[in-house]
Each structure stands twice: as C-alpha cells, then as structure tokens.
C-alpha cells in the first residue's frame, strides 16, 4: 500500500511577518489572519496566528509588538528575512 505524502507545513511565522511588513502599520489580529490566508491562498488556523503573535511579543525573538488588545506591529528596527 502506498504511503501518504505528508501535507506541506505552512510557515506561519514567516507569513505573519510578511503580512505586517507589507501592511506597514499596526494591524488587528483578525486582519493579519485574513491577509495571511489571502496571501497563501489557503486556510490558516486562527489559533496558529494568535499563538505566533503571542509567542513573539515575549522572549528572545520579539519581532512583534502588541500596541493594544488584539493589535500588533513589527518591532521597530526588526529586519525580516522572510522567504515567503
């Protein structure tokens, strides 16, 4: 029996970073999610986008800055090297 080909993983961190780079201004998390799905032309899990935004506002890689509840921007001075 042939093995199933694993589904290609969506690089959510790179996509979210690209969306904020292209947006050039703070965006609501829902706007980021919608733009990411449009950019990839495939569905992206809301929980994945929320998790990425949350995880990268704290810790060593603080590429996103939370402006207010549900609103994020790229950290000033962050130089993204997103390949997406």
BATOR-963620 format. One record per residue: x, y, z of N, C-alpha, C, O in turn; residue in three letters; residue number from 1. Coordinates in nm, 4 decimals, always signed. Atoms other than C-alpha are relative to their C-alpha. Example, Ala and Ser with C-alpha at 12.3 -4.5 7.8 and 13.67 -1.06 7.14 Angstrom:
! residues 2
<n_x->+0.0890	n_y->-0.1190	n_z->+0.0000	ca_x->+1.2300	ca_y->-0.4500	ca_z->+0.7800	c_x->+0.0900	c_y->+0.1200	c_z->+0.0000	o_x->+0.1936	o_y->+0.1181	o_z->+0.0665	type->ala	seq->1> .
<n_x->-0.0820	n_y->-0.1190	n_z->-0.0060	ca_x->+1.3670	ca_y->-0.1060	ca_z->+0.7140	c_x->-0.0770	c_y->+0.1090	c_z->+0.0730	o_x->-0.0261	o_y->+0.2198	o_z->+0.0899	type->ser	seq->2> .
***
This chain:
! residues 84
<n_x->+0.0845	n_y->-0.1177	n_z->+0.0000	ca_x->+0.0000	ca_y->+0.0000	ca_z->+0.0000	c_x->+0.0894	c_y->+0.1245	c_z->+0.0000	o_x->+0.1831	o_y->+0.1325	o_z->+0.0794	type->unk	seq->1> .
<n_x->-0.0840	n_y->-0.1203	n_z->+0.0057	ca_x->+0.1460	ca_y->+0.3415	ca_z->-0.0930	c_x->-0.0161	c_y->+0.0859	c_z->+0.1247	o_x->-0.1236	o_y->+0.0934	o_z->+0.1843	type->unk	seq->2> .
<n_x->+0.0036	n_y->-0.0893	n_z->-0.1156	ca_x->+0.2357	ca_y->+0.5807	ca_z->+0.1846	c_x->-0.0577	c_y->+0.1342	c_z->-0.0404	o_x->-0.0405	o_y->+0.1796	o_z->-0.1536	type->unk	seq->3> .
<n_x->+0.0563	n_y->-0.1328	n_z->+0.0261	ca_x->+0.0534	ca_y->+0.9100	ca_z->+0.2117	c_x->+0.1112	c_y->+0.1033	c_z->+0.0035	o_x->+0.2023	o_y->+0.0961	o_z->+0.0860	type->unk	seq->4> .
<n_x->-0.0955	n_y->-0.1095	n_z->+0.0021	ca_x->+0.2514	ca_y->+1.2173	ca_z->+0.1238	c_x->-0.0389	c_y->+0.0975	c_z->+0.1098	o_x->-0.1537	o_y->+0.1416	o_z->+0.1157	type->unk	seq->5> .
<n_x->+0.0353	n_y->-0.0945	n_z->-0.1064	ca_x->+0.2724	ca_y->+1.4436	ca_z->+0.4277	c_x->-0.0368	c_y->+0.1357	c_z->-0.0571	o_x->+0.0204	o_y->+0.1816	o_z->-0.1560	type->unk	seq->6> .
<n_x->+0.0438	n_y->-0.1316	n_z->+0.0425	ca_x->+0.0960	ca_y->+1.7731	ca_z->+0.3921	c_x->+0.1094	c_y->+0.1031	c_z->+0.0253	o_x->+0.1781	o_y->+0.0979	o_z->+0.1273	type->unk	seq->7> .
<n_x->-0.1015	n_y->-0.1041	n_z->-0.0137	ca_x->+0.3221	ca_y->+2.0717	ca_z->+0.3401	c_x->-0.0395	c_y->+0.0920	c_z->+0.1156	o_x->-0.1529	o_y->+0.1391	o_z->+0.1227	type->unk	seq->8> .
<n_x->+0.0266	n_y->-0.0880	n_z->-0.1129	ca_x->+0.3501	ca_y->+2.2762	ca_z->+0.6579	c_x->+0.0030	c_y->+0.1458	c_z->-0.0446	o_x->+0.0881	o_y->+0.1860	o_z->-0.1238	type->unk	seq->9> .
<n_x->+0.0059	n_y->-0.1423	n_z->+0.0320	ca_x->+0.2553	ca_y->+2.6406	ca_z->+0.6320	c_x->+0.0922	c_y->+0.0742	c_z->+0.0965	o_x->+0.0767	o_y->+0.0620	o_z->+0.2180	type->unk	seq->10> .
<n_x->-0.0923	n_y->-0.0742	n_z->-0.0876	ca_x->+0.5346	ca_y->+2.8651	ca_z->+0.7639	c_x->-0.0684	c_y->+0.1236	c_z->+0.0588	o_x->-0.0477	o_y->+0.2351	o_z->+0.0109	type->unk	seq->11> .
<n_x->+0.0859	n_y->-0.1060	n_z->-0.0540	ca_x->+0.3003	ca_y->+3.0750	ca_z->+0.9787	c_x->+0.0807	c_y->+0.1211	c_z->+0.0480	o_x->+0.0402	o_y->+0.2348	o_z->+0.0241	type->unk	seq->12> .
<n_x->-0.0799	n_y->-0.1126	n_z->-0.0488	ca_x->+0.5726	ca_y->+3.2864	ca_z->+1.1419	c_x->+0.0448	c_y->+0.0893	c_z->-0.1158	o_x->+0.0352	o_y->+0.2117	o_z->-0.1073	type->unk	seq->13> .
<n_x->-0.0454	n_y->-0.0772	n_z->+0.1152	ca_x->+0.7112	ca_y->+3.3923	ca_z->+0.8042	c_x->-0.1153	c_y->+0.0723	c_z->-0.0684	o_x->-0.1002	o_y->+0.1857	o_z->-0.1137	type->unk	seq->14> .
<n_x->+0.1163	n_y->-0.0609	n_z->+0.0648	ca_x->+0.3657	ca_y->+3.4600	ca_z->+0.6637	c_x->-0.0497	c_y->+0.1198	c_z->+0.0801	o_x->-0.0770	o_y->+0.2254	o_z->+0.0230	type->unk	seq->15> .
<n_x->+0.0470	n_y->-0.1094	n_z->-0.0847	ca_x->+0.2571	ca_y->+3.6737	ca_z->+0.9606	c_x->+0.0983	c_y->+0.1168	c_z->-0.0069	o_x->+0.0569	o_y->+0.2326	o_z->-0.0134	type->unk	seq->16> .
<n_x->-0.1017	n_y->-0.1047	n_z->+0.0114	ca_x->+0.5857	ca_y->+3.8653	ca_z->+0.9437	c_x->-0.0140	c_y->+0.0735	c_z->-0.1327	o_x->-0.0077	o_y->+0.1964	o_z->-0.1364	type->unk	seq->17> .
<n_x->+0.0163	n_y->-0.0606	n_z->+0.1325	ca_x->+0.5366	ca_y->+3.9256	ca_z->+0.5701	c_x->-0.1234	c_y->+0.0880	c_z->-0.0059	o_x->-0.1189	o_y->+0.1974	o_z->-0.0623	type->unk	seq->18> .
<n_x->+0.1238	n_y->-0.0779	n_z->-0.0013	ca_x->+0.1794	ca_y->+4.0453	ca_z->+0.6230	c_x->+0.0223	c_y->+0.1341	c_z->+0.0695	o_x->-0.0206	o_y->+0.2380	o_z->+0.0192	type->unk	seq->19> .
<n_x->-0.0248	n_y->-0.1252	n_z->-0.0728	ca_x->+0.2931	ca_y->+4.3029	ca_z->+0.8801	c_x->+0.1008	c_y->+0.0890	c_z->-0.0737	o_x->+0.0900	o_y->+0.2115	o_z->-0.0689	type->unk	seq->20> .
<n_x->-0.0941	n_y->-0.0790	n_z->+0.0799	ca_x->+0.5852	ca_y->+4.4103	ca_z->+0.6587	c_x->-0.0730	c_y->+0.0692	c_z->-0.1147	o_x->-0.0519	o_y->+0.1879	o_z->-0.1399	type->unk	seq->21> .
<n_x->+0.0741	n_y->-0.0558	n_z->+0.1132	ca_x->+0.3526	ca_y->+4.4609	ca_z->+0.3619	c_x->-0.1020	c_y->+0.1037	c_z->+0.0456	o_x->-0.1256	o_y->+0.2032	o_z->-0.0230	type->unk	seq->22> .
<n_x->+0.0991	n_y->-0.0937	n_z->-0.0532	ca_x->+0.0911	ca_y->+4.6342	ca_z->+0.5773	c_x->+0.0610	c_y->+0.1336	c_z->+0.0370	o_x->+0.0011	o_y->+0.2386	o_z->+0.0136	type->unk	seq->23> .
<n_x->-0.0707	n_y->-0.1215	n_z->-0.0341	ca_x->+0.3423	ca_y->+4.8854	ca_z->+0.7064	c_x->-0.0591	c_y->+0.0812	c_z->+0.1144	o_x->-0.0165	o_y->+0.1939	o_z->+0.1397	type->unk	seq->24> .
<n_x->+0.0629	n_y->-0.0700	n_z->-0.1119	ca_x->+0.1226	ca_y->+4.9795	ca_z->+1.0014	c_x->-0.0547	c_y->-0.1041	c_z->+0.0967	o_x->-0.0659	o_y->-0.2212	o_z->+0.0606	type->unk	seq->25> .
<n_x->+0.0608	n_y->+0.0962	n_z->-0.0930	ca_x->-0.0273	ca_y->+4.8196	ca_z->+1.3134	c_x->-0.1288	c_y->-0.0573	c_z->-0.0585	o_x->-0.2044	o_y->+0.0122	o_z->-0.1264	type->unk	seq->26> .
<n_x->+0.1190	n_y->+0.0681	n_z->+0.0516	ca_x->-0.2983	ca_y->+4.5660	ca_z->+1.2311	c_x->-0.0661	c_y->-0.0803	c_z->+0.1106	o_x->+0.0003	o_y->-0.1292	o_z->+0.2020	type->unk	seq->27> .
<n_x->+0.0753	n_y->+0.0865	n_z->-0.0889	ca_x->-0.5704	ca_y->+4.3864	ca_z->+1.4212	c_x->+0.0351	c_y->-0.1450	c_z->-0.0322	o_x->+0.0630	o_y->-0.1787	o_z->-0.1472	type->unk	seq->28> .
<n_x->-0.0324	n_y->+0.1411	n_z->+0.0198	ca_x->-0.5043	ca_y->+4.0152	ca_z->+1.4709	c_x->-0.0912	c_y->-0.0638	c_z->-0.1045	o_x->-0.0460	o_y->-0.1462	o_z->-0.1840	type->unk	seq->29> .
<n_x->+0.0938	n_y->+0.0550	n_z->+0.0998	ca_x->-0.8156	ca_y->+3.9332	ca_z->+1.2662	c_x->+0.0383	c_y->+0.0426	c_z->-0.1418	o_x->+0.0255	o_y->-0.0354	o_z->-0.2362	type->unk	seq->30> .
<n_x->-0.0457	n_y->-0.0476	n_z->+0.1303	ca_x->-0.6844	ca_y->+4.1477	ca_z->+0.9796	c_x->+0.1244	c_y->-0.0767	c_z->-0.0444	o_x->+0.1385	o_y->-0.1111	o_z->-0.1618	type->unk	seq->31> .
<n_x->-0.1214	n_y->+0.0756	n_z->+0.0306	ca_x->-0.3495	ca_y->+3.9694	ca_z->+0.9986	c_x->-0.0373	c_y->-0.1405	c_z->-0.0461	o_x->+0.0174	o_y->-0.1912	o_z->-0.1440	type->unk	seq->32> .
<n_x->+0.0451	n_y->+0.1347	n_z->+0.0348	ca_x->-0.5241	ca_y->+3.6325	ca_z->+0.9882	c_x->-0.0609	c_y->-0.0032	c_z->-0.1401	o_x->-0.0282	o_y->-0.0905	o_z->-0.2205	type->unk	seq->33> .
<n_x->+0.0653	n_y->-0.0051	n_z->+0.1309	ca_x->-0.7379	ca_y->+3.7289	ca_z->+0.6887	c_x->+0.1013	c_y->+0.0256	c_z->-0.1119	o_x->+0.0943	o_y->-0.0369	o_z->-0.2177	type->unk	seq->34> .
<n_x->-0.1010	n_y->-0.0308	n_z->+0.1013	ca_x->-0.4417	ca_y->+3.8771	ca_z->+0.4989	c_x->+0.0935	c_y->-0.1185	c_z->-0.0223	o_x->+0.1366	o_y->-0.1429	o_z->-0.1350	type->unk	seq->35> .
<n_x->-0.0867	n_y->+0.1170	n_z->+0.0125	ca_x->-0.2301	ca_y->+3.5686	ca_z->+0.5697	c_x->-0.0664	c_y->-0.1081	c_z->-0.0836	o_x->-0.0018	o_y->-0.1705	o_z->-0.1679	type->unk	seq->36> .
<n_x->+0.0738	n_y->+0.0997	n_z->+0.0787	ca_x->-0.4989	ca_y->+3.3385	ca_z->+0.4303	c_x->-0.0084	c_y->+0.0432	c_z->-0.1463	o_x->+0.0020	o_y->-0.0396	o_z->-0.2367	type->unk	seq->37> .
<n_x->+0.0069	n_y->-0.0512	n_z->+0.1368	ca_x->-0.5328	ca_y->+3.5619	ca_z->+0.1246	c_x->+0.1361	c_y->-0.0110	c_z->-0.0687	o_x->+0.1440	o_y->-0.0459	o_z->-0.1865	type->unk	seq->38> .
<n_x->-0.1348	n_y->+0.0051	n_z->+0.0558	ca_x->-0.1560	ca_y->+3.5753	ca_z->+0.0733	c_x->+0.0391	c_y->-0.1418	c_z->-0.0416	o_x->+0.1017	o_y->-0.1614	o_z->-0.1458	type->unk	seq->39> .
<n_x->-0.0365	n_y->+0.1390	n_z->+0.0287	ca_x->-0.1174	ca_y->+3.1970	ca_z->+0.0839	c_x->-0.1025	c_y->-0.0708	c_z->-0.0868	o_x->-0.0756	o_y->-0.1775	o_z->-0.1420	type->unk	seq->40> .
<n_x->+0.1092	n_y->+0.0603	n_z->+0.0773	ca_x->-0.4462	ca_y->+3.1257	ca_z->-0.0916	c_x->-0.0412	c_y->-0.1363	c_z->+0.0572	o_x->-0.0838	o_y->-0.2259	o_z->-0.0157	type->unk	seq->41> .
<n_x->+0.0453	n_y->+0.1202	n_z->-0.0700	ca_x->-0.5189	ca_y->+2.8567	ca_z->+0.1669	c_x->-0.0358	c_y->+0.0371	c_z->+0.1429	o_x->+0.0131	o_y->+0.1374	o_z->+0.1949	type->unk	seq->42> .
<n_x->+0.0397	n_y->-0.0342	n_z->-0.1368	ca_x->-0.6784	ca_y->+2.8490	ca_z->+0.5103	c_x->+0.1163	c_y->-0.0139	c_z->+0.0981	o_x->+0.2006	o_y->-0.1026	o_z->+0.0848	type->unk	seq->43> .
<n_x->-0.0998	n_y->+0.0044	n_z->-0.1072	ca_x->-0.4600	ca_y->+2.9193	ca_z->+0.8130	c_x->-0.0775	c_y->+0.0014	c_z->+0.1307	o_x->-0.1732	o_y->+0.0772	o_z->+0.1466	type->unk	seq->44> .
<n_x->+0.0719	n_y->+0.0092	n_z->-0.1269	ca_x->-0.5678	ca_y->+2.8285	ca_z->+1.1623	c_x->+0.0134	c_y->+0.1286	c_z->+0.0802	o_x->+0.1225	o_y->+0.1832	o_z->+0.0963	type->unk	seq->45> .
<n_x->+0.0038	n_y->-0.1199	n_z->-0.0830	ca_x->-0.6707	ca_y->+3.1231	ca_z->+1.3746	c_x->+0.0884	c_y->-0.0180	c_z->+0.1229	o_x->+0.1603	o_y->+0.0738	o_z->+0.1624	type->unk	seq->46> .
<n_x->-0.0799	n_y->+0.0252	n_z->-0.1201	ca_x->-0.5078	ca_y->+2.9619	ca_z->+1.6775	c_x->+0.1499	c_y->+0.0063	c_z->-0.0301	o_x->+0.2282	o_y->+0.0446	o_z->+0.0568	type->unk	seq->47> .
<n_x->-0.1416	n_y->-0.0081	n_z->+0.0370	ca_x->-0.1758	ca_y->+2.9396	ca_z->+1.4898	c_x->+0.0452	c_y->+0.1452	c_z->-0.0094	o_x->+0.1535	o_y->+0.1799	o_z->+0.0377	type->unk	seq->48> .
<n_x->-0.0333	n_y->-0.1417	n_z->+0.0125	ca_x->-0.1797	ca_y->+3.3110	ca_z->+1.4073	c_x->+0.0063	c_y->+0.0642	c_z->+0.1388	o_x->+0.1010	o_y->+0.1368	o_z->+0.1688	type->unk	seq->49> .
<n_x->+0.0005	n_y->-0.0547	n_z->-0.1356	ca_x->-0.2736	ca_y->+3.4039	ca_z->+1.7661	c_x->+0.1216	c_y->-0.0455	c_z->+0.0784	o_x->+0.1850	o_y->+0.0337	o_z->+0.1481	type->unk	seq->50> .
<n_x->-0.1144	n_y->+0.0555	n_z->-0.0721	ca_x->-0.0055	ca_y->+3.1752	ca_z->+1.9049	c_x->+0.1316	c_y->+0.0618	c_z->-0.0428	o_x->+0.2168	o_y->+0.0917	o_z->+0.0408	type->unk	seq->51> .
<n_x->-0.1222	n_y->-0.0620	n_z->+0.0528	ca_x->+0.2652	ca_y->+3.3183	ca_z->+1.6793	c_x->+0.0109	c_y->+0.1439	c_z->+0.0499	o_x->+0.1174	o_y->+0.1861	o_z->+0.0951	type->unk	seq->52> .
<n_x->-0.0029	n_y->-0.1393	n_z->-0.0457	ca_x->+0.1706	ca_y->+3.6760	ca_z->+1.7670	c_x->+0.0348	c_y->+0.0082	c_z->+0.1481	o_x->+0.1152	o_y->+0.0920	o_z->+0.1890	type->unk	seq->53> .
<n_x->-0.0244	n_y->-0.0001	n_z->-0.1434	ca_x->+0.1701	ca_y->+3.5986	ca_z->+2.1375	c_x->+0.1438	c_y->-0.0423	c_z->+0.0332	o_x->+0.2116	o_y->+0.0234	o_z->+0.1121	type->unk	seq->54> .
<n_x->-0.1322	n_y->+0.0538	n_z->-0.0310	ca_x->+0.4908	ca_y->+3.3945	ca_z->+2.1418	c_x->+0.1129	c_y->+0.0946	c_z->-0.0387	o_x->+0.2177	o_y->+0.0961	o_z->+0.0257	type->unk	seq->55> .
<n_x->-0.1081	n_y->-0.0852	n_z->+0.0486	ca_x->+0.6907	ca_y->+3.6526	ca_z->+1.9501	c_x->-0.0139	c_y->+0.1457	c_z->+0.0445	o_x->+0.0461	o_y->+0.2354	o_z->-0.0147	type->unk	seq->56> .
<n_x->+0.0001	n_y->-0.1309	n_z->-0.0656	ca_x->+0.5973	ca_y->+3.9516	ca_z->+2.1645	c_x->+0.0774	c_y->-0.0083	c_z->+0.1317	o_x->+0.1039	o_y->+0.0934	o_z->+0.1958	type->unk	seq->57> .
<n_x->-0.0774	n_y->+0.0225	n_z->-0.1220	ca_x->+0.7877	ca_y->+3.7982	ca_z->+2.4574	c_x->+0.1183	c_y->-0.0904	c_z->-0.0335	o_x->+0.1230	o_y->-0.1487	o_z->-0.1418	type->unk	seq->58> .
<n_x->-0.1130	n_y->+0.0890	n_z->+0.0212	ca_x->+1.1109	ca_y->+3.6071	ca_z->+2.4915	c_x->+0.1103	c_y->+0.0649	c_z->-0.0816	o_x->+0.1167	o_y->+0.1872	o_z->-0.0942	type->unk	seq->59> .
<n_x->-0.1182	n_y->-0.0486	n_z->+0.0721	ca_x->+1.4258	ca_y->+3.6370	ca_z->+2.2829	c_x->-0.0357	c_y->+0.0625	c_z->-0.1349	o_x->+0.0218	o_y->+0.1645	o_z->-0.1728	type->unk	seq->60> .
<n_x->+0.0367	n_y->-0.0501	n_z->+0.1338	ca_x->+1.2604	ca_y->+3.6902	ca_z->+1.9426	c_x->-0.1248	c_y->+0.0865	c_z->+0.0116	o_x->-0.2367	o_y->+0.0375	o_z->-0.0039	type->unk	seq->61> .
<n_x->+0.1132	n_y->-0.0921	n_z->-0.0150	ca_x->+1.0412	ca_y->+3.9944	ca_z->+1.9958	c_x->-0.0221	c_y->+0.0766	c_z->-0.1297	o_x->-0.0064	o_y->+0.1985	o_z->-0.1352	type->unk	seq->62> .
<n_x->+0.0184	n_y->-0.0660	n_z->+0.1294	ca_x->+0.9644	ca_y->+4.0638	ca_z->+1.6336	c_x->-0.1308	c_y->+0.0767	c_z->-0.0103	o_x->-0.1445	o_y->+0.1643	o_z->-0.0957	type->unk	seq->63> .
<n_x->+0.1282	n_y->-0.0703	n_z->+0.0009	ca_x->+0.6083	ca_y->+4.1789	ca_z->+1.7090	c_x->-0.0155	c_y->+0.0787	c_z->+0.1292	o_x->+0.0357	o_y->+0.0396	o_z->+0.2341	type->unk	seq->64> .
<n_x->+0.0296	n_y->-0.0800	n_z->-0.1183	ca_x->+0.4919	ca_y->+4.4486	ca_z->+1.9473	c_x->-0.1507	c_y->+0.0146	c_z->+0.0095	o_x->-0.2177	o_y->+0.0496	o_z->-0.0877	type->unk	seq->65> .
<n_x->+0.1437	n_y->-0.0138	n_z->-0.0234	ca_x->+0.1453	ca_y->+4.4495	ca_z->+2.0993	c_x->-0.0279	c_y->+0.1456	c_z->+0.0333	o_x->+0.0240	o_y->+0.1982	o_z->+0.1318	type->unk	seq->66> .
<n_x->+0.0340	n_y->-0.1407	n_z->-0.0191	ca_x->+0.0023	ca_y->+4.8005	ca_z->+2.0707	c_x->-0.1118	c_y->+0.0134	c_z->+0.1024	o_x->-0.1048	o_y->+0.0955	o_z->+0.1938	type->unk	seq->67> .
<n_x->+0.1138	n_y->+0.0080	n_z->-0.0914	ca_x->-0.3239	ca_y->+4.7258	ca_z->+2.2479	c_x->-0.0631	c_y->-0.1365	c_z->-0.0228	o_x->-0.0149	o_y->-0.2139	o_z->-0.1055	type->unk	seq->68> .
<n_x->+0.0629	n_y->+0.1321	n_z->+0.0106	ca_x->-0.5545	ca_y->+4.4277	ca_z->+2.2851	c_x->-0.0351	c_y->-0.0313	c_z->-0.1455	o_x->-0.1143	o_y->+0.0391	o_z->-0.2082	type->unk	seq->69> .
<n_x->+0.0307	n_y->+0.0464	n_z->+0.1349	ca_x->-0.5601	ca_y->+4.2430	ca_z->+1.9524	c_x->+0.0650	c_y->+0.0776	c_z->-0.1117	o_x->+0.0339	o_y->+0.0531	o_z->-0.2283	type->unk	seq->70> .
<n_x->-0.0633	n_y->-0.0831	n_z->+0.1025	ca_x->-0.3426	ca_y->+4.4966	ca_z->+1.7686	c_x->+0.1524	c_y->-0.0135	c_z->+0.0101	o_x->+0.2105	o_y->+0.0043	o_z->+0.1171	type->unk	seq->71> .
<n_x->-0.1431	n_y->+0.0274	n_z->+0.0018	ca_x->+0.0163	ca_y->+4.4240	ca_z->+1.6637	c_x->+0.0688	c_y->+0.0744	c_z->-0.1135	o_x->+0.0071	o_y->+0.1115	o_z->-0.2134	type->unk	seq->72> .
<n_x->-0.0840	n_y->-0.0558	n_z->+0.1055	ca_x->+0.3005	ca_y->+4.5747	ca_z->+1.4638	c_x->+0.1356	c_y->-0.0684	c_z->+0.0081	o_x->+0.1671	o_y->-0.1349	o_z->+0.1067	type->unk	seq->73> .
<n_x->-0.1370	n_y->+0.0484	n_z->-0.0069	ca_x->+0.6532	ca_y->+4.4750	ca_z->+1.3734	c_x->+0.0766	c_y->+0.0881	c_z->+0.0972	o_x->+0.0544	o_y->+0.2091	o_z->+0.1019	type->unk	seq->74> .
<n_x->-0.0830	n_y->-0.0774	n_z->-0.0909	ca_x->+0.9008	ca_y->+4.5825	ca_z->+1.6373	c_x->+0.0864	c_y->+0.0946	c_z->-0.0823	o_x->+0.1522	o_y->+0.0512	o_z->-0.1769	type->unk	seq->75> .
<n_x->-0.0839	n_y->-0.0941	n_z->+0.0754	ca_x->+1.0720	ca_y->+4.8994	ca_z->+1.5139	c_x->+0.1450	c_y->-0.0485	c_z->-0.0041	o_x->+0.2020	o_y->-0.0882	o_z->+0.0975	type->unk	seq->76> .
<n_x->-0.1372	n_y->+0.0447	n_z->+0.0167	ca_x->+1.4112	ca_y->+4.8104	ca_z->+1.3750	c_x->+0.0129	c_y->-0.1466	c_z->-0.0365	o_x->+0.1223	o_y->-0.1918	o_z->-0.0702	type->unk	seq->77> .
<n_x->-0.0074	n_y->+0.1409	n_z->+0.0372	ca_x->+1.3215	ca_y->+4.4466	ca_z->+1.3071	c_x->+0.0209	c_y->-0.0119	c_z->-0.1500	o_x->-0.0506	o_y->+0.0492	o_z->-0.2295	type->unk	seq->78> .
<n_x->-0.0258	n_y->+0.0236	n_z->+0.1416	ca_x->+1.4666	ca_y->+4.3321	ca_z->+0.9789	c_x->-0.0382	c_y->-0.1435	c_z->-0.0310	o_x->+0.0326	o_y->-0.2380	o_z->+0.0037	type->unk	seq->79> .
<n_x->+0.0472	n_y->+0.1323	n_z->+0.0334	ca_x->+1.2679	ca_y->+4.0426	ca_z->+0.8485	c_x->+0.0742	c_y->-0.0579	c_z->-0.1175	o_x->+0.1094	o_y->+0.0123	o_z->-0.2122	type->unk	seq->80> .
<n_x->-0.0617	n_y->+0.0717	n_z->+0.1110	ca_x->+1.4266	ca_y->+3.7850	ca_z->+0.6278	c_x->-0.0964	c_y->-0.1084	c_z->-0.0435	o_x->-0.0568	o_y->-0.2220	o_z->-0.0697	type->unk	seq->81> .
<n_x->+0.1002	n_y->+0.0994	n_z->+0.0367	ca_x->+1.1032	ca_y->+3.6135	ca_z->+0.5402	c_x->+0.0168	c_y->-0.0388	c_z->-0.1445	o_x->+0.0356	o_y->+0.0462	o_z->-0.2315	type->unk	seq->82> .
<n_x->-0.0189	n_y->+0.0521	n_z->+0.1349	ca_x->+1.1320	ca_y->+3.3957	ca_z->+0.2363	c_x->-0.1337	c_y->-0.0237	c_z->-0.0678	o_x->-0.1403	o_y->-0.0774	o_z->-0.1784	type->unk	seq->83> .
<n_x->+0.1313	n_y->+0.0273	n_z->+0.0574	ca_x->+0.7613	ca_y->+3.3854	ca_z->+0.1787	c_x->-0.0397	c_y->+0.1115	c_z->-0.0919	o_x->-0.1479	o_y->+0.1074	o_z->-0.1506	type->unk	seq->84> .
***
